[in-house]
């Protein structure tokens, strides 16, 4: 199934002059719009297990900083970089995205 666009461009004289974000596209009313991006292109989904999501949201609720989640510190000294075992298969960038936008999290079976 092809994902529907969520961002459309208004083209005038062959140039993009405006970007509109629509929840619902009405071809009768919005005839001048050109599809630009899908939701996944603008805000990609981050896949993680339910356990990883619970850990991430608990850390966020308990005011852990993003740095504390991505790396481990002891008295201000870096002792371990990104914990790939704990957050596998996510990358640091995906973890940060999930932290900033938890609505992008998609639970996958372990």
C-alpha positions in Angstrom: 0.0 0.0 0.0 1.4 3.3 -1.0 1.6 6.0 1.7 -0.4 9.2 1.0 1.4 12.5 0.9 1.0 14.9 3.9 2.9 17.9 2.5 1.9 19.5 -0.8 3.5 22.3 -2.8 1.8 25.2 -4.6 3.5 25.6 -7.9 3.3 29.0 -9.8 5.2 29.8 -13.0 7.1 26.5 -12.6 8.4 27.4 -9.1 7.5 26.2 -5.6 5.9 29.2 -3.9 4.3 27.6 -0.8 4.2 24.4 1.2 1.0 23.2 2.7 0.5 20.4 5.3 -2.9 18.8 4.9 -4.6 16.1 6.9 -7.0 15.3 4.1 -6.5 16.1 0.4 -9.6 17.2 -1.5 -8.9 17.0 -5.2 -11.9 19.2 -6.0 -10.7 22.0 -3.7 -6.9 21.5 -3.7 -6.4 21.1 -7.4 -3.3 23.3 -7.5 -1.3 21.2 -5.1 1.6 18.9 -6.0 2.5 16.1 -3.6 5.9 16.5 -1.9 6.4 14.3 1.1 4.8 11.4 2.9 4.6 11.3 6.7 7.4 8.7 6.9 9.7 11.0 4.9 9.1 13.9 7.2 9.0 12.0 10.4 10.4 8.4 10.1 9.2 5.7 12.4 11.5 4.3 15.0 11.1 0.6 15.7 11.8 -0.7 19.1 10.5 -3.4 21.5 7.9 -2.6 24.2 10.7 -3.0 26.8 12.9 -0.4 25.1 10.0 2.0 24.8 9.1 1.5 28.5 12.8 2.2 29.5 13.1 5.2 27.2 9.8 6.8 28.4 10.6 6.1 32.1 14.0 7.7 31.7 12.4 10.7 30.1 9.8 11.0 32.8 12.5 10.8 35.5 14.3 13.7 33.8 17.3 11.8 32.5 19.2 13.9 30.0 19.6 12.7 26.4 23.3 12.4 27.0 22.7 10.1 30.0 20.6 7.8 27.7 23.0 7.7 24.8 26.1 7.2 26.9 27.1 6.2 30.5 28.9 8.5 32.9 30.5 8.0 36.3 31.3 11.3 38.2 31.2 13.2 34.9 33.6 10.9 33.2 32.5 9.0 30.1 32.8 5.3 30.8 30.8 3.8 28.0 29.7 5.1 24.6 26.3 4.3 23.1 25.0 1.0 24.5 24.3 -1.0 21.3 23.2 -4.0 23.3 20.5 -2.2 25.3 19.1 -0.2 22.3 19.8 -2.7 19.4 19.0 -2.4 16.6 18.5 1.4 16.9 21.1 3.9 16.1 21.9 6.9 18.3 20.0 9.2 15.8 16.9 7.0 16.0 17.1 7.0 19.8 17.3 10.8 19.9 14.4 11.0 17.4 12.3 8.7 19.6 13.2 10.8 22.7 12.1 14.0 20.9 9.1 12.6 19.2 7.7 9.5 21.0 4.8 9.5 18.6 7.2 8.1 16.0 7.8 4.9 18.0 6.5 1.7 16.5 6.5 -1.4 18.8 7.9 -4.6 17.2 7.8 -8.0 18.7 11.0 -9.1 20.5 
